[in-house]
Amino acid sequence: MLRMLAFVALAVAIIATPFALGTTSTAQAAKAATKVCKHKLATGKIKTWRCGADQPCCASEMLNYYTCGSKVLGCL
């Protein structure tokens, strides 16, 4: 009985290992694929948003419009 319980625990540990390792690499890849954009408003507040690593951060305080630009067109 004790051998069977130890075998089941070992099997669960072996099966769960790839799932535990896969989530950290996915999170790191997602973090590397984005960047944090920041813009200081006239009121002193800092507006933050996320863009892709290869996209420019676009801010138009007059229109209250903060977005990510295009690789080709930039911020239009």
mmCIF file of the N, C-alpha and C atoms, coordinates in Angstrom:
data_MODEL
# 
_entry.id   MODEL 
# 
loop_
_atom_site.group_PDB 
_atom_site.id 
_atom_site.type_symbol 
_atom_site.label_atom_id 
_atom_site.label_alt_id 
_atom_site.label_comp_id 
_atom_site.label_asym_id 
_atom_site.label_entity_id 
_atom_site.label_seq_id 
_atom_site.pdbx_PDB_ins_code 
_atom_site.Cartn_x 
_atom_site.Cartn_y 
_atom_site.Cartn_z 
_atom_site.occupancy 
_atom_site.B_iso_or_equiv 
_atom_site.pdbx_formal_charge 
_atom_site.auth_seq_id 
_atom_site.auth_comp_id 
_atom_site.auth_asym_id 
_atom_site.auth_atom_id 
_atom_site.pdbx_PDB_model_num 
ATOM 1   N N  . MET A 1 1  ? 0.823  -1.190 0.000   1.00 0.00 ? 1  MET A N  1 
ATOM 2   C CA . MET A 1 1  ? 0.000  0.000  0.000   1.00 0.00 ? 1  MET A CA 1 
ATOM 3   C C  . MET A 1 1  ? 0.872  1.260  0.000   1.00 0.00 ? 1  MET A C  1 
ATOM 4   N N  . LEU A 1 2  ? 1.915  1.241  0.806   1.00 0.00 ? 2  LEU A N  1 
ATOM 5   C CA . LEU A 1 2  ? 2.805  2.396  0.883   1.00 0.00 ? 2  LEU A CA 1 
ATOM 6   C C  . LEU A 1 2  ? 3.562  2.594  -0.430  1.00 0.00 ? 2  LEU A C  1 
ATOM 7   N N  . ARG A 1 3  ? 3.960  1.502  -1.071  1.00 0.00 ? 3  ARG A N  1 
ATOM 8   C CA . ARG A 1 3  ? 4.634  1.602  -2.375  1.00 0.00 ? 3  ARG A CA 1 
ATOM 9   C C  . ARG A 1 3  ? 3.712  2.206  -3.422  1.00 0.00 ? 3  ARG A C  1 
ATOM 10  N N  . MET A 1 4  ? 2.460  1.778  -3.407  1.00 0.00 ? 4  MET A N  1 
ATOM 11  C CA . MET A 1 4  ? 1.501  2.291  -4.387  1.00 0.00 ? 4  MET A CA 1 
ATOM 12  C C  . MET A 1 4  ? 1.276  3.792  -4.186  1.00 0.00 ? 4  MET A C  1 
ATOM 13  N N  . LEU A 1 5  ? 1.167  4.248  -2.952  1.00 0.00 ? 5  LEU A N  1 
ATOM 14  C CA . LEU A 1 5  ? 0.983  5.662  -2.653  1.00 0.00 ? 5  LEU A CA 1 
ATOM 15  C C  . LEU A 1 5  ? 2.210  6.471  -3.084  1.00 0.00 ? 5  LEU A C  1 
ATOM 16  N N  . ALA A 1 6  ? 3.400  5.944  -2.834  1.00 0.00 ? 6  ALA A N  1 
ATOM 17  C CA . ALA A 1 6  ? 4.623  6.623  -3.250  1.00 0.00 ? 6  ALA A CA 1 
ATOM 18  C C  . ALA A 1 6  ? 4.719  6.686  -4.772  1.00 0.00 ? 6  ALA A C  1 
ATOM 19  N N  . PHE A 1 7  ? 4.317  5.630  -5.454  1.00 0.00 ? 7  PHE A N  1 
ATOM 20  C CA . PHE A 1 7  ? 4.343  5.602  -6.911  1.00 0.00 ? 7  PHE A CA 1 
ATOM 21  C C  . PHE A 1 7  ? 3.384  6.638  -7.500  1.00 0.00 ? 7  PHE A C  1 
ATOM 22  N N  . VAL A 1 8  ? 2.187  6.755  -6.929  1.00 0.00 ? 8  VAL A N  1 
ATOM 23  C CA . VAL A 1 8  ? 1.210  7.737  -7.413  1.00 0.00 ? 8  VAL A CA 1 
ATOM 24  C C  . VAL A 1 8  ? 1.721  9.155  -7.185  1.00 0.00 ? 8  VAL A C  1 
ATOM 25  N N  . ALA A 1 9  ? 2.322  9.418  -6.036  1.00 0.00 ? 9  ALA A N  1 
ATOM 26  C CA . ALA A 1 9  ? 2.865  10.748 -5.753  1.00 0.00 ? 9  ALA A CA 1 
ATOM 27  C C  . ALA A 1 9  ? 3.990  11.098 -6.719  1.00 0.00 ? 9  ALA A C  1 
ATOM 28  N N  . LEU A 1 10 ? 4.843  10.123 -7.019  1.00 0.00 ? 10 LEU A N  1 
ATOM 29  C CA . LEU A 1 10 ? 5.931  10.349 -7.964  1.00 0.00 ? 10 LEU A CA 1 
ATOM 30  C C  . LEU A 1 10 ? 5.389  10.607 -9.371  1.00 0.00 ? 10 LEU A C  1 
ATOM 31  N N  . ALA A 1 11 ? 4.381  9.870  -9.770  1.00 0.00 ? 11 ALA A N  1 
ATOM 32  C CA . ALA A 1 11 ? 3.789  10.052 -11.096 1.00 0.00 ? 11 ALA A CA 1 
ATOM 33  C C  . ALA A 1 11 ? 3.152  11.426 -11.231 1.00 0.00 ? 11 ALA A C  1 
ATOM 34  N N  . VAL A 1 12 ? 2.461  11.876 -10.204 1.00 0.00 ? 12 VAL A N  1 
ATOM 35  C CA . VAL A 1 12 ? 1.840  13.214 -10.238 1.00 0.00 ? 12 VAL A CA 1 
ATOM 36  C C  . VAL A 1 12 ? 2.913  14.299 -10.322 1.00 0.00 ? 12 VAL A C  1 
ATOM 37  N N  . ALA A 1 13 ? 3.995  14.130 -9.583  1.00 0.00 ? 13 ALA A N  1 
ATOM 38  C CA . ALA A 1 13 ? 5.080  15.113 -9.618  1.00 0.00 ? 13 ALA A CA 1 
ATOM 39  C C  . ALA A 1 13 ? 5.726  15.178 -10.996 1.00 0.00 ? 13 ALA A C  1 
ATOM 40  N N  . ILE A 1 14 ? 5.909  14.045 -11.628 1.00 0.00 ? 14 ILE A N  1 
ATOM 41  C CA . ILE A 1 14 ? 6.525  14.015 -12.957 1.00 0.00 ? 14 ILE A CA 1 
ATOM 42  C C  . ILE A 1 14 ? 5.597  14.636 -14.000 1.00 0.00 ? 14 ILE A C  1 
ATOM 43  N N  . ILE A 1 15 ? 4.326  14.366 -13.887 1.00 0.00 ? 15 ILE A N  1 
ATOM 44  C CA . ILE A 1 15 ? 3.362  14.909 -14.851 1.00 0.00 ? 15 ILE A CA 1 
ATOM 45  C C  . ILE A 1 15 ? 3.204  16.413 -14.678 1.00 0.00 ? 15 ILE A C  1 
ATOM 46  N N  . ALA A 1 16 ? 3.237  16.927 -13.459 1.00 0.00 ? 16 ALA A N  1 
ATOM 47  C CA . ALA A 1 16 ? 3.003  18.347 -13.192 1.00 0.00 ? 16 ALA A CA 1 
ATOM 48  C C  . ALA A 1 16 ? 4.212  19.222 -13.498 1.00 0.00 ? 16 ALA A C  1 
ATOM 49  N N  . THR A 1 17 ? 5.394  18.670 -13.602 1.00 0.00 ? 17 THR A N  1 
ATOM 50  C CA . THR A 1 17 ? 6.604  19.465 -13.811 1.00 0.00 ? 17 THR A CA 1 
ATOM 51  C C  . THR A 1 17 ? 6.587  20.284 -15.101 1.00 0.00 ? 17 THR A C  1 
ATOM 52  N N  . PRO A 1 18 ? 6.228  19.739 -16.264 1.00 0.00 ? 18 PRO A N  1 
ATOM 53  C CA . PRO A 1 18 ? 6.231  20.567 -17.478 1.00 0.00 ? 18 PRO A CA 1 
ATOM 54  C C  . PRO A 1 18 ? 5.219  21.713 -17.426 1.00 0.00 ? 18 PRO A C  1 
ATOM 55  N N  . PHE A 1 19 ? 4.100  21.511 -16.757 1.00 0.00 ? 19 PHE A N  1 
ATOM 56  C CA . PHE A 1 19 ? 3.104  22.582 -16.662 1.00 0.00 ? 19 PHE A CA 1 
ATOM 57  C C  . PHE A 1 19 ? 3.624  23.720 -15.799 1.00 0.00 ? 19 PHE A C  1 
ATOM 58  N N  . ALA A 1 20 ? 4.305  23.406 -14.734 1.00 0.00 ? 20 ALA A N  1 
ATOM 59  C CA . ALA A 1 20 ? 4.858  24.438 -13.854 1.00 0.00 ? 20 ALA A CA 1 
ATOM 60  C C  . ALA A 1 20 ? 5.973  25.207 -14.551 1.00 0.00 ? 20 ALA A C  1 
ATOM 61  N N  . LEU A 1 21 ? 6.788  24.533 -15.320 1.00 0.00 ? 21 LEU A N  1 
ATOM 62  C CA . LEU A 1 21 ? 7.877  25.212 -16.028 1.00 0.00 ? 21 LEU A CA 1 
ATOM 63  C C  . LEU A 1 21 ? 7.379  26.011 -17.219 1.00 0.00 ? 21 LEU A C  1 
ATOM 64  N N  . GLY A 1 22 ? 6.324  25.576 -17.865 1.00 0.00 ? 22 GLY A N  1 
ATOM 65  C CA . GLY A 1 22 ? 5.806  26.252 -19.051 1.00 0.00 ? 22 GLY A CA 1 
ATOM 66  C C  . GLY A 1 22 ? 5.184  27.596 -18.751 1.00 0.00 ? 22 GLY A C  1 
ATOM 67  N N  . THR A 1 23 ? 4.572  27.780 -17.590 1.00 0.00 ? 23 THR A N  1 
ATOM 68  C CA . THR A 1 23 ? 3.912  29.042 -17.275 1.00 0.00 ? 23 THR A CA 1 
ATOM 69  C C  . THR A 1 23 ? 4.904  30.165 -17.040 1.00 0.00 ? 23 THR A C  1 
ATOM 70  N N  . THR A 1 24 ? 6.064  29.882 -16.470 1.00 0.00 ? 24 THR A N  1 
ATOM 71  C CA . THR A 1 24 ? 7.027  30.946 -16.218 1.00 0.00 ? 24 THR A CA 1 
ATOM 72  C C  . THR A 1 24 ? 7.658  31.432 -17.514 1.00 0.00 ? 24 THR A C  1 
ATOM 73  N N  . SER A 1 25 ? 7.946  30.539 -18.437 1.00 0.00 ? 25 SER A N  1 
ATOM 74  C CA . SER A 1 25 ? 8.545  30.972 -19.692 1.00 0.00 ? 25 SER A CA 1 
ATOM 75  C C  . SER A 1 25 ? 7.540  31.756 -20.536 1.00 0.00 ? 25 SER A C  1 
ATOM 76  N N  . THR A 1 26 ? 6.262  31.402 -20.463 1.00 0.00 ? 26 THR A N  1 
ATOM 77  C CA . THR A 1 26 ? 5.236  32.143 -21.188 1.00 0.00 ? 26 THR A CA 1 
ATOM 78  C C  . THR A 1 26 ? 5.089  33.543 -20.616 1.00 0.00 ? 26 THR A C  1 
ATOM 79  N N  . ALA A 1 27 ? 5.131  33.673 -19.308 1.00 0.00 ? 27 ALA A N  1 
ATOM 80  C CA . ALA A 1 27 ? 5.018  34.990 -18.679 1.00 0.00 ? 27 ALA A CA 1 
ATOM 81  C C  . ALA A 1 27 ? 6.215  35.860 -19.028 1.00 0.00 ? 27 ALA A C  1 
ATOM 82  N N  . GLN A 1 28 ? 7.400  35.278 -19.061 1.00 0.00 ? 28 GLN A N  1 
ATOM 83  C CA . GLN A 1 28 ? 8.591  36.045 -19.411 1.00 0.00 ? 28 GLN A CA 1 
ATOM 84  C C  . GLN A 1 28 ? 8.554  36.472 -20.874 1.00 0.00 ? 28 GLN A C  1 
ATOM 85  N N  . ALA A 1 29 ? 8.061  35.614 -21.742 1.00 0.00 ? 29 ALA A N  1 
ATOM 86  C CA . ALA A 1 29 ? 7.962  35.961 -23.150 1.00 0.00 ? 29 ALA A CA 1 
ATOM 87  C C  . ALA A 1 29 ? 6.953  37.080 -23.370 1.00 0.00 ? 29 ALA A C  1 
ATOM 88  N N  . ALA A 1 30 ? 5.849  37.046 -22.641 1.00 0.00 ? 30 ALA A N  1 
ATOM 89  C CA . ALA A 1 30 ? 4.845  38.108 -22.767 1.00 0.00 ? 30 ALA A CA 1 
ATOM 90  C C  . ALA A 1 30 ? 5.389  39.436 -22.252 1.00 0.00 ? 30 ALA A C  1 
ATOM 91  N N  . LYS A 1 31 ? 6.158  39.389 -21.176 1.00 0.00 ? 31 LYS A N  1 
ATOM 92  C CA . LYS A 1 31 ? 6.729  40.613 -20.632 1.00 0.00 ? 31 LYS A CA 1 
ATOM 93  C C  . LYS A 1 31 ? 7.748  41.209 -21.592 1.00 0.00 ? 31 LYS A C  1 
ATOM 94  N N  . ALA A 1 32 ? 8.516  40.375 -22.256 1.00 0.00 ? 32 ALA A N  1 
ATOM 95  C CA . ALA A 1 32 ? 9.522  40.861 -23.190 1.00 0.00 ? 32 ALA A CA 1 
ATOM 96  C C  . ALA A 1 32 ? 8.878  41.400 -24.468 1.00 0.00 ? 32 ALA A C  1 
ATOM 97  N N  . ALA A 1 33 ? 7.679  40.969 -24.791 1.00 0.00 ? 33 ALA A N  1 
ATOM 98  C CA . ALA A 1 33 ? 7.018  41.398 -26.015 1.00 0.00 ? 33 ALA A CA 1 
ATOM 99  C C  . ALA A 1 33 ? 6.288  42.724 -25.840 1.00 0.00 ? 33 ALA A C  1 
ATOM 100 N N  . THR A 1 34 ? 6.199  43.246 -24.619 1.00 0.00 ? 34 THR A N  1 
ATOM 101 C CA . THR A 1 34 ? 5.514  44.516 -24.385 1.00 0.00 ? 34 THR A CA 1 
ATOM 102 C C  . THR A 1 34 ? 6.436  45.484 -23.658 1.00 0.00 ? 34 THR A C  1 
ATOM 103 N N  . LYS A 1 35 ? 6.046  46.755 -23.715 1.00 0.00 ? 35 LYS A N  1 
ATOM 104 C CA . LYS A 1 35 ? 6.757  47.780 -22.953 1.00 0.00 ? 35 LYS A CA 1 
ATOM 105 C C  . LYS A 1 35 ? 5.721  48.696 -22.313 1.00 0.00 ? 35 LYS A C  1 
ATOM 106 N N  . VAL A 1 36 ? 6.104  49.377 -21.267 1.00 0.00 ? 36 VAL A N  1 
ATOM 107 C CA . VAL A 1 36 ? 5.213  50.281 -20.558 1.00 0.00 ? 36 VAL A CA 1 
ATOM 108 C C  . VAL A 1 36 ? 5.459  51.690 -21.059 1.00 0.00 ? 36 VAL A C  1 
ATOM 109 N N  . CYS A 1 37 ? 4.399  52.351 -21.494 1.00 0.00 ? 37 CYS A N  1 
ATOM 110 C CA . CYS A 1 37 ? 4.482  53.735 -21.965 1.00 0.00 ? 37 CYS A CA 1 
ATOM 111 C C  . CYS A 1 37 ? 3.961  54.657 -20.867 1.00 0.00 ? 37 CYS A C  1 
ATOM 112 N N  . LYS A 1 38 ? 4.641  55.773 -20.661 1.00 0.00 ? 38 LYS A N  1 
ATOM 113 C CA . LYS A 1 38 ? 4.245  56.730 -19.630 1.00 0.00 ? 38 LYS A CA 1 
ATOM 114 C C  . LYS A 1 38 ? 4.234  58.126 -20.213 1.00 0.00 ? 38 LYS A C  1 
ATOM 115 N N  . HIS A 1 39 ? 3.249  58.928 -19.775 1.00 0.00 ? 39 HIS A N  1 
ATOM 116 C CA . HIS A 1 39 ? 3.152  60.317 -20.213 1.00 0.00 ? 39 HIS A CA 1 
ATOM 117 C C  . HIS A 1 39 ? 2.676  61.147 -19.033 1.00 0.00 ? 39 HIS A C  1 
ATOM 118 N N  . LYS A 1 40 ? 3.374  62.238 -18.747 1.00 0.00 ? 40 LYS A N  1 
ATOM 119 C CA . LYS A 1 40 ? 2.989  63.101 -17.632 1.00 0.00 ? 40 LYS A CA 1 
ATOM 120 C C  . LYS A 1 40 ? 1.997  64.143 -18.121 1.00 0.00 ? 40 LYS A C  1 
ATOM 121 N N  . LEU A 1 41 ? 0.833  64.187 -17.481 1.00 0.00 ? 41 LEU A N  1 
ATOM 122 C CA . LEU A 1 41 ? -0.212 65.133 -17.855 1.00 0.00 ? 41 LEU A CA 1 
ATOM 123 C C  . LEU A 1 41 ? 0.068  66.508 -17.252 1.00 0.00 ? 41 LEU A C  1 
ATOM 124 N N  . ALA A 1 42 ? -0.665 67.525 -17.719 1.00 0.00 ? 42 ALA A N  1 
ATOM 125 C CA . ALA A 1 42 ? -0.489 68.877 -17.205 1.00 0.00 ? 42 ALA A CA 1 
ATOM 126 C C  . ALA A 1 42 ? -0.886 68.972 -15.736 1.00 0.00 ? 42 ALA A C  1 
ATOM 127 N N  . THR A 1 43 ? -1.768 68.085 -15.295 1.00 0.00 ? 43 THR A N  1 
ATOM 128 C CA . THR A 1 43 ? -2.198 68.080 -13.895 1.00 0.00 ? 43 THR A CA 1 
ATOM 129 C C  . THR A 1 43 ? -1.164 67.438 -12.977 1.00 0.00 ? 43 THR A C  1 
ATOM 130 N N  . GLY A 1 44 ? -0.156 66.788 -13.528 1.00 0.00 ? 44 GLY A N  1 
ATOM 131 C CA . GLY A 1 44 ? 0.881  66.143 -12.751 1.00 0.00 ? 44 GLY A CA 1 
ATOM 132 C C  . GLY A 1 44 ? 0.714  64.638 -12.651 1.00 0.00 ? 44 GLY A C  1 
ATOM 133 N N  . LYS A 1 45 ? -0.461 64.133 -13.042 1.00 0.00 ? 45 LYS A N  1 
ATOM 134 C CA . LYS A 1 45 ? -0.669 62.685 -13.032 1.00 0.00 ? 45 LYS A CA 1 
ATOM 135 C C  . LYS A 1 45 ? 0.138  62.039 -14.148 1.00 0.00 ? 45 LYS A C  1 
ATOM 136 N N  . ILE A 1 46 ? 0.482  60.784 -13.946 1.00 0.00 ? 46 ILE A N  1 
ATOM 137 C CA . ILE A 1 46 ? 1.207  60.035 -14.966 1.00 0.00 ? 46 ILE A CA 1 
ATOM 138 C C  . ILE A 1 46 ? 0.275  58.988 -15.558 1.00 0.00 ? 46 ILE A C  1 
ATOM 139 N N  . LYS A 1 47 ? 0.056  59.071 -16.840 1.00 0.00 ? 47 LYS A N  1 
ATOM 140 C CA . LYS A 1 47 ? -0.782 58.116 -17.561 1.00 0.00 ? 47 LYS A CA 1 
ATOM 141 C C  . LYS A 1 47 ? 0.121  56.997 -18.066 1.00 0.00 ? 47 LYS A C  1 
ATOM 142 N N  . THR A 1 48 ? -0.263 55.738 -17.810 1.00 0.00 ? 48 THR A N  1 
ATOM 143 C CA . THR A 1 48 ? 0.534  54.597 -18.268 1.00 0.00 ? 48 THR A CA 1 
ATOM 144 C C  . THR A 1 48 ? -0.326 53.650 -19.076 1.00 0.00 ? 48 THR A C  1 
ATOM 145 N N  . TRP A 1 49 ? 0.273  53.023 -20.088 1.00 0.00 ? 49 TRP A N  1 
ATOM 146 C CA . TRP A 1 49 ? -0.377 52.007 -20.903 1.00 0.00 ? 49 TRP A CA 1 
ATOM 147 C C  . TRP A 1 49 ? 0.701  51.117 -21.489 1.00 0.00 ? 49 TRP A C  1 
ATOM 148 N N  . ARG A 1 50 ? 0.296  49.983 -22.037 1.00 0.00 ? 50 ARG A N  1 
ATOM 149 C CA . ARG A 1 50 ? 1.247  49.013 -22.591 1.00 0.00 ? 50 ARG A CA 1 
ATOM 150 C C  . ARG A 1 50 ? 1.153  48.975 -24.108 1.00 0.00 ? 50 ARG A C  1 
ATOM 151 N N  . CYS A 1 51 ? 2.325  48.878 -24.738 1.00 0.00 ? 51 CYS A N  1 
ATOM 152 C CA . CYS A 1 51 ? 2.420  48.722 -26.191 1.00 0.00 ? 51 CYS A CA 1 
ATOM 153 C C  . CYS A 1 51 ? 3.354  47.564 -26.499 1.00 0.00 ? 51 CYS A C  1 
ATOM 154 N N  . GLY A 1 52 ? 3.322  47.127 -27.739 1.00 0.00 ? 52 GLY A N  1 
ATOM 155 C CA . GLY A 1 52 ? 4.258  46.104 -28.179 1.00 0.00 ? 52 GLY A CA 1 
ATOM 156 C C  . GLY A 1 52 ? 5.668  46.641 -28.160 1.00 0.00 ? 52 GLY A C  1 
ATOM 157 N N  . ALA A 1 53 ? 6.629  45.749 -28.079 1.00 0.00 ? 53 ALA A N  1 
ATOM 158 C CA . ALA A 1 53 ? 8.024  46.167 -27.987 1.00 0.00 ? 53 ALA A CA 1 
ATOM 159 C C  . ALA A 1 53 ? 8.476  46.930 -29.228 1.00 0.00 ? 53 ALA A C  1 
ATOM 160 N N  . ASP A 1 54 ? 7.864  46.649 -30.373 1.00 0.00 ? 54 ASP A N  1 
ATOM 161 C CA . ASP A 1 54 ? 8.264  47.308 -31.616 1.00 0.00 ? 54 ASP A CA 1 
ATOM 162 C C  . ASP A 1 54 ? 7.312  48.427 -32.031 1.00 0.00 ? 54 ASP A C  1 
ATOM 163 N N  . GLN A 1 55 ? 6.399  48.836 -31.169 1.00 0.00 ? 55 GLN A N  1 
ATOM 164 C CA . GLN A 1 55 ? 5.447  49.904 -31.485 1.00 0.00 ? 55 GLN A CA 1 
ATOM 165 C C  . GLN A 1 55 ? 5.802  51.168 -30.712 1.00 0.00 ? 55 GLN A C  1 
ATOM 166 N N  . PRO A 1 56 ? 5.637  52.341 -31.337 1.00 0.00 ? 56 PRO A N  1 
ATOM 167 C CA . PRO A 1 56 ? 5.887  53.582 -30.613 1.00 0.00 ? 56 PRO A CA 1 
ATOM 168 C C  . PRO A 1 56 ? 4.719  53.930 -29.682 1.00 0.00 ? 56 PRO A C  1 
ATOM 169 N N  . CYS A 1 57 ? 5.026  54.659 -28.622 1.00 0.00 ? 57 CYS A N  1 
ATOM 170 C CA . CYS A 1 57 ? 3.995  55.140 -27.701 1.00 0.00 ? 57 CYS A CA 1 
ATOM 171 C C  . CYS A 1 57 ? 3.491  56.477 -28.225 1.00 0.00 ? 57 CYS A C  1 
ATOM 172 N N  . CYS A 1 58 ? 2.182  56.611 -28.395 1.00 0.00 ? 58 CYS A N  1 
ATOM 173 C CA . CYS A 1 58 ? 1.586  57.831 -28.932 1.00 0.00 ? 58 CYS A CA 1 
ATOM 174 C C  . CYS A 1 58 ? 0.700  58.474 -27.875 1.00 0.00 ? 58 CYS A C  1 
ATOM 175 N N  . ALA A 1 59 ? 0.881  59.774 -27.665 1.00 0.00 ? 59 ALA A N  1 
ATOM 176 C CA . ALA A 1 59 ? 0.103  60.497 -26.664 1.00 0.00 ? 59 ALA A CA 1 
ATOM 177 C C  . ALA A 1 59 ? -0.366 61.812 -27.254 1.00 0.00 ? 59 ALA A C  1 
ATOM 178 N N  . SER A 1 60 ? -1.668 62.080 -27.115 1.00 0.00 ? 60 SER A N  1 
ATOM 179 C CA . SER A 1 60 ? -2.246 63.351 -27.511 1.00 0.00 ? 60 SER A CA 1 
ATOM 180 C C  . SER A 1 60 ? -3.086 63.840 -26.337 1.00 0.00 ? 60 SER A C  1 
ATOM 181 N N  . GLU A 1 61 ? -2.474 64.696 -25.522 1.00 0.00 ? 61 GLU A N  1 
ATOM 182 C CA . GLU A 1 61 ? -3.148 65.159 -24.314 1.00 0.00 ? 61 GLU A CA 1 
ATOM 183 C C  . GLU A 1 61 ? -4.341 66.046 -24.648 1.00 0.00 ? 61 GLU A C  1 
ATOM 184 N N  . MET A 1 62 ? -4.263 66.787 -25.750 1.00 0.00 ? 62 MET A N  1 
ATOM 185 C CA . MET A 1 62 ? -5.359 67.670 -26.128 1.00 0.00 ? 62 MET A CA 1 
ATOM 186 C C  . MET A 1 62 ? -6.626 66.878 -26.426 1.00 0.00 ? 62 MET A C  1 
ATOM 187 N N  . LEU A 1 63 ? -6.475 65.717 -27.075 1.00 0.00 ? 63 LEU A N  1 
ATOM 188 C CA . LEU A 1 63 ? -7.620 64.873 -27.411 1.00 0.00 ? 63 LEU A CA 1 
ATOM 189 C C  . LEU A 1 63 ? -7.886 63.812 -26.348 1.00 0.00 ? 63 LEU A C  1 
ATOM 190 N N  . ASN A 1 64 ? -7.050 63.755 -25.301 1.00 0.00 ? 64 ASN A N  1 
ATOM 191 C CA . ASN A 1 64 ? -7.131 62.722 -24.268 1.00 0.00 ? 64 ASN A CA 1 
ATOM 192 C C  . ASN A 1 64 ? -7.068 61.344 -24.918 1.00 0.00 ? 64 ASN A C  1 
ATOM 193 N N  . TYR A 1 65 ? -6.070 61.150 -25.788 1.00 0.00 ? 65 TYR A N  1 
ATOM 194 C CA . TYR A 1 65 ? -5.933 59.935 -26.584 1.00 0.00 ? 65 TYR A CA 1 
ATOM 195 C C  . TYR A 1 65 ? -4.522 59.385 -26.404 1.00 0.00 ? 65 TYR A C  1 
ATOM 196 N N  . TYR A 1 66 ? -4.428 58.210 -25.815 1.00 0.00 ? 66 TYR A N  1 
ATOM 197 C CA . TYR A 1 66 ? -3.148 57.565 -25.556 1.00 0.00 ? 66 TYR A CA 1 
ATOM 198 C C  . TYR A 1 66 ? -3.213 56.161 -26.122 1.00 0.00 ? 66 TYR A C  1 
ATOM 199 N N  . THR A 1 67 ? -2.362 55.867 -27.087 1.00 0.00 ? 67 THR A N  1 
ATOM 200 C CA . THR A 1 67 ? -2.429 54.582 -27.766 1.00 0.00 ? 67 THR A CA 1 
ATOM 201 C C  . THR A 1 67 ? -1.056 54.173 -28.278 1.00 0.00 ? 67 THR A C  1 
ATOM 202 N N  . CYS A 1 68 ? -1.018 53.031 -28.921 1.00 0.00 ? 68 CYS A N  1 
ATOM 203 C CA . CYS A 1 68 ? 0.210  52.535 -29.533 1.00 0.00 ? 68 CYS A CA 1 
ATOM 204 C C  . CYS A 1 68 ? 0.170  52.852 -31.017 1.00 0.00 ? 68 CYS A C  1 
ATOM 205 N N  . GLY A 1 69 ? 1.310  53.234 -31.565 1.00 0.00 ? 69 GLY A N  1 
ATOM 206 C CA . GLY A 1 69 ? 1.377  53.569 -32.973 1.00 0.00 ? 69 GLY A CA 1 
ATOM 207 C C  . GLY A 1 69 ? 1.681  52.367 -33.850 1.00 0.00 ? 69 GLY A C  1 
ATOM 208 N N  . SER A 1 70 ? 1.813  52.639 -35.107 1.00 0.00 ? 70 SER A N  1 
ATOM 209 C CA . SER A 1 70 ? 2.103  51.615 -36.094 1.00 0.00 ? 70 SER A CA 1 
ATOM 210 C C  . SER A 1 70 ? 3.604  51.586 -36.383 1.00 0.00 ? 70 SER A C  1 
ATOM 211 N N  . LYS A 1 71 ? 4.125  50.409 -36.739 1.00 0.00 ? 71 LYS A N  1 
ATOM 212 C CA . LYS A 1 71 ? 5.548  50.323 -37.092 1.00 0.00 ? 71 LYS A CA 1 
ATOM 213 C C  . LYS A 1 71 ? 5.839  51.115 -38.353 1.00 0.00 ? 71 LYS A C  1 
ATOM 214 N N  . VAL A 1 72 ? 4.909  51.106 -39.283 1.00 0.00 ? 72 VAL A N  1 
ATOM 215 C CA . VAL A 1 72 ? 5.113  51.763 -40.570 1.00 0.00 ? 72 VAL A CA 1 
ATOM 216 C C  . VAL A 1 72 ? 4.801  53.258 -40.498 1.00 0.00 ? 72 VAL A C  1 
ATOM 217 N N  . LEU A 1 73 ? 3.654  53.615 -39.937 1.00 0.00 ? 73 LEU A N  1 
ATOM 218 C CA . LEU A 1 73 ? 3.186  54.991 -39.954 1.00 0.00 ? 73 LEU A CA 1 
ATOM 219 C C  . LEU A 1 73 ? 3.570  55.790 -38.717 1.00 0.00 ? 73 LEU A C  1 
ATOM 220 N N  . GLY A 1 74 ? 3.982  55.125 -37.663 1.00 0.00 ? 74 GLY A N  1 
ATOM 221 C CA . GLY A 1 74 ? 4.310  55.822 -36.429 1.00 0.00 ? 74 GLY A CA 1 
ATOM 222 C C  . GLY A 1 74 ? 3.058  56.356 -35.756 1.00 0.00 ? 74 GLY A C  1 
ATOM 223 N N  . CYS A 1 75 ? 3.133  57.556 -35.209 1.00 0.00 ? 75 CYS A N  1 
ATOM 224 C CA . CYS A 1 75 ? 1.989  58.182 -34.544 1.00 0.00 ? 75 CYS A CA 1 
ATOM 225 C C  . CYS A 1 75 ? 1.360  59.197 -35.495 1.00 0.00 ? 75 CYS A C  1 
ATOM 226 N N  . LEU A 1 76 ? 0.214  58.869 -36.029 1.00 0.00 ? 76 LEU A N  1 
ATOM 227 C CA . LEU A 1 76 ? -0.486 59.814 -36.910 1.00 0.00 ? 76 LEU A CA 1 
ATOM 228 C C  . LEU A 1 76 ? -1.648 60.453 -36.233 1.00 0.00 ? 76 LEU A C  1 
# 
